[in-house]
Amino acid sequence: MSQTATHTVTVSEAAARRIAAILSKTDDADSLRISVEGGGCSGFSYKYDLTSGHEEDDVVLERDGARVLIDQVSLAYMEGAVVDFVDDLMGQSFQIRNPNAVASCGCGTSFSV
């Protein structure tokens, strides 16, 4: 996995496999962009977008054929986080274990810092 040394967001093996599988089925995207936006029931929410190319100041995380982009503003909220993919009885979803979040909602996509 390549990333700037000072950034500590990690992509799990399960997430990398799922991202690579999704990207292999699309012709117009080569990356998954994860960003943090205002909103959601706890104050902030994660947004996932398939995209092509990246901005100059993006952090680019690569693992096992998967590429994840995170912008600098979102990175401030995600420092130390682990991006994971869970497949269980409740369904399939990307989950972000974020040590900066002091509260989250029941759906797992909204958090507060």
GIKA-V140824 format. One record per residue. N is the residue number from 1. D_LAST is the distance of its C-alpha to the last C-alpha in whole Angstrom. Layout:
n->N d_last->D_LAST
n->N d_last->D_LAST
//
This chain:
n->1 d_last->27
n->2 d_last->27
n->3 d_last->24
n->4 d_last->24
n->5 d_last->24
n->6 d_last->21
n->7 d_last->18
n->8 d_last->17
n->9 d_last->16
n->10 d_last->19
n->11 d_last->21
n->12 d_last->23
n->13 d_last->26
n->14 d_last->26
n->15 d_last->24
n->16 d_last->26
n->17 d_last->29
n->18 d_last->28
n->19 d_last->27
n->20 d_last->30
n->21 d_last->32
n->22 d_last->30
n->23 d_last->31
n->24 d_last->34
n->25 d_last->35
n->26 d_last->34
n->27 d_last->37
n->28 d_last->34
n->29 d_last->31
n->30 d_last->31
n->31 d_last->27
n->32 d_last->24
n->33 d_last->21
n->34 d_last->17
n->35 d_last->15
n->36 d_last->12
n->37 d_last->13
n->38 d_last->12
n->39 d_last->13
n->40 d_last->13
n->41 d_last->13
n->42 d_last->9
n->43 d_last->8
n->44 d_last->8
n->45 d_last->11
n->46 d_last->13
n->47 d_last->17
n->48 d_last->20
n->49 d_last->23
n->50 d_last->26
n->51 d_last->27
n->52 d_last->30
n->53 d_last->30
n->54 d_last->27
n->55 d_last->26
n->56 d_last->27
n->57 d_last->23
n->58 d_last->22
n->59 d_last->21
n->60 d_last->24
n->61 d_last->23
n->62 d_last->27
n->63 d_last->28
n->64 d_last->31
n->65 d_last->32
n->66 d_last->28
n->67 d_last->26
n->68 d_last->23
n->69 d_last->21
n->70 d_last->18
n->71 d_last->18
n->72 d_last->17
n->73 d_last->14
n->74 d_last->12
n->75 d_last->13
n->76 d_last->11
n->77 d_last->8
n->78 d_last->10
n->79 d_last->12
n->80 d_last->13
n->81 d_last->13
n->82 d_last->16
n->83 d_last->17
n->84 d_last->20
n->85 d_last->22
n->86 d_last->23
n->87 d_last->27
n->88 d_last->27
n->89 d_last->29
n->90 d_last->26
n->91 d_last->26
n->92 d_last->25
n->93 d_last->22
n->94 d_last->20
n->95 d_last->17
n->96 d_last->14
n->97 d_last->13
n->98 d_last->10
n->99 d_last->9
n->100 d_last->6
n->101 d_last->5
n->102 d_last->5
n->103 d_last->7
n->104 d_last->9
n->105 d_last->12
n->106 d_last->16
n->107 d_last->17
n->108 d_last->14
n->109 d_last->13
n->110 d_last->11
n->111 d_last->7
n->112 d_last->4
n->113 d_last->0
//
